[in-house]
């Protein structure tokens, strides 16, 4: 006897309350094993694969790729006990129909289908792992995925699309009810809630702005967007599977319609527009709106909070990095079995920072505004800014004060690769106590860094380049770098900040200074 269980977006930890669907890893009709990853989501801190605690047949998916869902929202439903053959689907459908009768025609949710169990904590008949958080589970290997093609029919034997249209007509609505794809959905499901499935385009039909006809679209959001902008969905060719019309297709149609309308307007008003300066025509172009969400939204929130809460100040100094570059070259010239990995300039600067923070611990702290206390932290967890395709992220080198330059460099390289591939975990992006920002890689000399809230300081490093410099009383060409320190003026005064920055500059100019203080 199959049971339909609902799997909801679990709490991914670190205070995250929502996630964006990046890529579905399963389709409606697929057979999934317990703890098999079913969807890849992007949070404000990382991209993670979410495993499903149930094993069975996927009967519905909630949300298209690009949709942002809150924690606790339904992700998909699974028919547990319907994985052996497609004949099991009929039994599960009968169960769904009986549940409809018991609930007055409404499809029971995941908790009801689970016989009173919580959908995020258990399973029926031993078919769930009981662990829905990412990184947890039974550890059983994922079974080979088998595909069971869903039949586009309702419980009463009529086509699902026709059943959905009939439901919409019966309710007196001109807009179609959401179409539910999958073998375990019935006519009542068409009005029970917005469930987005991956059904073939030929199984979908509806009414668009009062015009009947087949429409290869599932999402109610796409339909509403098309109605708002008077886009005829029947004239669009979908870019999704089986010609499915996606939101991107509607957005493209909206842009084309806008361009056509603007061109027509320019043509009709050509004599008058000839007297208007060109910049006015440019100014009339439609502005592009980019949602502040995911990594970009998290960065915006953190930087805004930093500027709002922290009274920061910045000081900077130019330093002769010629000797530091020579030391790095000598370290990397070592060969043989005892030679370690190559040491980067960032790793050397990170090691200098940990030594400077040992001398000036005020900058390795945070401010407890409620208690009105400065909290000086015992260890240095060094964050470093990394630019990726997903945006700016700040991975954290744990216990950097206990590492040498080679160890710090190896950890920076490892975290950078994870950042590049989008595989950093939330734990690897939080908990920093001080941040090092090497913006010199962008070819700029200086900047005024914004503190990574709730930290108390950030050191910025510009590009290292040949410049004229007075060395030993004579003008010479030296490798010069600009260092900038932004600090929270609540934790220290300018004397402490200046002392920290001067010590860092001295170590850059004369690396032997660092050796004398170790």
N, C-alpha and C positions, 0 to 999 in steps of 0.2 A: 504494500500500500504506500504510494508516494505521498510525501508531504511537501508543500511549497513553503520554504523558509526565506525570510527577507534578511539580507545582509546589509547593514548600515555602515556608513563611513565611520571608522573607529577614531578614537582620540589618539592622535599621532604624537602627543607629548609636547613639552616645551611651551605650553600655553597656546598652542595653535588652535584656532577655532574654525578654520575653513581650508579647503584645498581645491585646486583646479584640475579637472580631468585632462591629462595630457594625451593618453593613448589607452584605448581598450585592448586588453590582451586576450579577451574571449569574445565570442559572439553568441547571440541567442541560438540555442540548439546545441552548443558545445557541451561536452562532458568534462567536468572539472573534478580534480581530486582534492582531498582535504589539505588546506594550507597552500594550495596552488595560487600564485599571483594572478589576479584577474584584471587589474587596472593599474596604470601608472599615473600618479598624481603629483602635482607640484604645490608645495606649501611656500610660505614666505621665506623658508630657509633651505629647502632641499627638495629634490625629486625622489620619490620612494615608490616601490611596488607594493601594493596592498594585497595580502593573501586572504582568501576566503576560507572561513572555518568549516564550511560544509562541502560535502562531496555529492555530486548529482548532475542534473541537466540544467543549464542556464535557461530560464524561461523569460526573463525580461531584464533590460538594462535601463538605468535611470540617468539621464543626462548625456548630452553629446560631448565630444572632445572640445575643450575650450570652456565648458560649463564650470562655474564655481559653486561648490556645494558646502554647506555648513556641516560640522561634525554632528553625527546622528542622523543625517539625511540618508534615505535609501540609496544603495548603490546598484544592487541587482537582487533578483530572486532566483532560488535554486530549488528544483524538484528533487528532493532526497528520496532515493529508492527507485528512481526512474532512469538509471544509467545503463541497464543491461540491454534493453532493446526498445525500439520505438513503440512496441505494444504496451509498454508500461505507461506511456503518456496518456493513453485512454483512461487507465485506472486513476491516474493523478487528476485527470480532467473531471472524472466523476466526483472525486473528493472535493475539487474546487467548487463544482456545482452544488454539492450538498452543503458546503460551507456558505455558499450564497444564500441558500434557502434558510439556513439557521440564522443568518445575519440580516434577514429582510432584504435580500437582493444585493447587498454590498459585499464585495470581495474582502475576505478576512485579511488582516495585515499579518506581518511576519510573526508577531507574538502569538496571535491566535493560531496560526498554522503550526507553531512549534509547541502546541499543547500546553500553553501556559509558561513556557520557558522564555527567557529573555533572548532576543535574537542575537545579541552580541556576546553572549556568555556561554552558550551551550548548544547542543544539537539533539536531534531525535534519533533514538535507537542507535546511539553510538556513532553517528555519521558526522559529527562535528568535533573540531579539535578543542573547543572551549577557549581558544586564545585568538583574539582578533587584532591585537596590536602588532604593528610592524616589527619584525624581528623575533616574534614568538611563534610557537606552534609545536606540533609533534615531531617535526623534523623528518617525516616520512617523505620519500622521493615522490615527485609528481608523476602521476600516471600519464601514459601517452594520450594526448587529447584526441577524442573521437567526435565527429560532427554528426549530429542528428538534425536533418533538415526540418524546420518547423513547417507544419501545414497551415496555410492561411485560412483556417476555418474556425468558427465559433463553436461553442458547446452544442448548439442546436443544429449543427451541420451546415449552416449557411456561411457564405464567405465572411471573413472577419471584417473586411472593409465595408461590405453591405450592411453588416450588423451594426458597425459604428455609425454609418450614415443614418440607419433607421433610428438608432437611439437619439441622434442629434435632432432628427425630424420630429420624433415623439415629444421631445422637450420643448419644441417651438423655437429652437435656436437655429440661426442661419449659418453659424460657424460650426465646423465639424468638431466632434469630440475627439480627444486624443486617441489615436489608434494604438492598440496594444498588440505587439508582435509576439508570437510564441504559441506553442501547442496547448498551453494550459490556460489560455485567456478566453473569456466568453463575452457575450453581448453586454452583460452588466459591467464588465471591466472597462468597456469603452468610455464610461462616464465616471468611473471610480476615482481616477486620478491621472496625472500626466506621467505616463510610463513610456520611455523611448526605447524601442527595440530595433534590431537590425534586420527587419523583414525585407524581402525582395520588393523592388519598386512596383512590380506587377500586382502585388497584394494590397496596394494602398489606393484608396479612392476617397473622395470627399467633395465638399462644396466650398468654393473659394469666392467670396464676395457675391454670393447668390448664383454663381455659374457652376453647374455640375460638370464633372469630368474627372478622369483619372489624374491624380497628382502624386508624383513620387516624392513625398515629403512626410516626415514623421513628427518633427518637433513642433509643439504648439507655439514656441517662441518664434520659429521661422515663419509660421503662418501669420502670427500677429504682426511681425515686422513687415511682411509683405502687404498686409491689409493697410497698415499705417501709411505706407508709401505708395499704395495703389499699384503694386507690382503683380502682374498676372502670372501665377506660378506655372500655369500650363504652358507658357511660352519659354520657360527656362529649361536648360539641360543641366541636370545635376552632375556634380563632380564626385559624389560619394559612390559607395558600392551599389551596383545595379541601377545607376542613374539617380541615386538618392539626392534630393536637393538639400544642401547644407546652408548654414547661415552665411558662409563666405560667398555662395552663389547669389544670394539675395543682396548682400552688401555690394557686390560688383554690379548688379543690375541697378541698384539705387544710384551708384556713382555714375554709371552710363546715362541714366535718365537725367541726373543733374547736369552733366556736361552737355547733353543734347538741349536741355532747356536753356542753359546759359548761352550756347551757340546760337540758338534761335533768337534769344533776346538781343544779343549783339548784332545779329543780322538785321533785325527789325529796327534797331535804334542806331544803325551805323552812322548816319550823318551827324547825330548829336554826339556820339562817342568820339568822333575824330577830333573834337575840340577838347576832350578830356585828357589830362596828362596820363602817361602810361602807368604810373605808379598807382593811380586810382583803379585801373582795371585789374591790376595784380591784387590790390587790397580786397577786391570783391570776391576772390576765389574762396571756396569753402574751406574753413579751418579743419584740420585733422584733430580728432580727439583720441587720445591714447589712455586707456584705463590704467589707473595706479593700483596694480594688484601684483600678487606674487612677489618676486624679489624686488622689483621696482617699487612696489607699494611699501614693503618692509623698510627699504632704505629711506624712502620719503618720510615715513613715520618716525624713524629713529633720528634722522638728521633734524627734522622739525622739533622733536622733543629736546635734542641737544641744544639747539639755538634758543629755545624757549626757557629751559631750566638752568643751563650752565652759563655763568658769567665768565666767558673765556677771554684769554689774551694770547697774543702770539709774539714770539721773539725769534730772530734768525741770525745766522752767522755764516760767512763763507769760510771754507776750510780747504787746505792743501791736501788732497788725497793721494798724492804721488807715492808716498811711502806705503800707504795702505794697499795700493794696487801692486806695488813691488812685492810686498809680503804675500799677497794672494797668488801672484805668479809663482813665487818660490814654493808655496805650499802645494800648488797644483802640478809643479814640475817633478815632484817625487814619483818614482816608478818602482815597480817590483811588488812582491806579495804583500809587503807591509803598507803600501800606499793606499790611502783611503779614497773615498769619492771626492770629486772635484768640489771645491768650496766656492760658493758664489759671494759676490759683494754683499748681497742682502743678508746672507748668513753671518758674515763678519760684523755688519752693522747691528744685527740682532744680538750677537754676543756682547758687543760694546754696550748696547742698551741695558742688558741684564746687569752688567757691572755698574753702570751708572745708576740704575734703580736701587742697587744695594747701598750706594752712597747717599742717595736721595729718595728714601722710601715714601716721602710725602706724595710723590707722583704715582706710586703704585697703590692707589686707594680709590675709594668711592665715597659719596656723601649720602647719608641717611637723612633725608629731608624731614621725615616725620619725627625722628628722635633728635634732630639737629646735632648729628654727630658725624665726624670724619672717621671712616672705617679703613684703617691701614691693613692691607692684605698680606698674609705671610709668604705667599709664593707668587712667582711671575708666570702668568699664562699669556704668552705673547701672541697677539693677533697681527696678521699682515694682510694688507689690502691686495686682492687679486681680481683683475678684470676678466670676466668670462662672457660667453655668448648670452648667458642668462642675466648678466648685469654684474654689478660690483658685489663681491662677497668677501668676508673677513674670516678665513680659517684661523684656528687657534692652536699654537704649539704649547702643549701642556708642560708645566714644570720646566720652562725654558731656563730658569736660574740654575738648574742642576745639569745642564747639557753644555758640551763644548761646541765650538763652531761647526765641526763636522757633523755632530748629531743634530744640531739645529738645522743645518743645510739639508740633511737627508729627510728630516721631517717636513721641511718646507716643500721639498720636491714632491714628496708623497702626497701631501695635502693639495698642492697645486694641480697635480694630475687628477685627483678626485674632483676638484672644482671644475676643471676643464670638461670632464665627462658628466658633470651634474650628479655625482654620486656621494657628495658630502652629506653626512648625517646631521640632524639638528644639533647633536651634542658636540660635533666638531666645529660648529659655527657660533657657539655661545660660551660664556664663562671667561672671556678675555679680561685682563686687568690693565693692559697697555697695548697700544697699536703702533706698528711701524708701517708707514705708507711711502713706497718708492714710486713716486709719480715721475721720476726721471726717465722711466722707460717710455714715456709718451713724448720725450724730447723737449721737456720744459725745465726751466731752471728753478723756479720757486713757486710756492703756494702758501695759503693760510689754511691748514687742515681744520676740518670740523671734528670735534671730539666724538668718539664712538661711545655714545651714552650706554651705560652709566659710568664709564671710565673717567679718569681725571686728566689724561694727557695723551697726545699723539705726536710722534716725531715724523716729519716729512723730509724726504730726501730727493733733491733735484738731480739732474743729469750730471755726470762727471765728464768734463771736457777740458781741452787745453785752453789755458788763459794766461795772459801776462801776470806775473806774480813776483813780488820782491822776496827772493830767497837768499839768505845769508848776506844781506846787504846789496845784492845785485838783482837786476831785472832778469827774469827767466820765464820760460814757458813751463807751466806746471799743470797738473791735473787738479782742477778746482771743482768743488761741489758746494751747493748751498743747502744748509740744514735749517729747518723751521720747526719750532716747538710751540704747539698750542696747548695751553694748560688751563685747568679750572682754578680760577683765582680764589675760590673758597678754601682750597686745600693748602695753598702756599702763596707766598708773595713772589715778586719778581726776582728777589735775590736767590731763592731756591731754584726757580726755573732757569735763571741765567747760569747758576752754578752747574746744573745738570747739563745744559746745552754746551757750556764751555768744556766740561769734562769729555763729552762725546766728541767735540771737535778736536781736543788734544789727542784723544786716542786715534782719531782718523789721521791726524798729521804725524803723530809719533806712536805707532802701535806698541812700542816698548813701554809706554805709560800704562797700558792695560796689563802687561806682564808684571809690572812692579806692584800693581794693586791686587793681584789675584791671591 
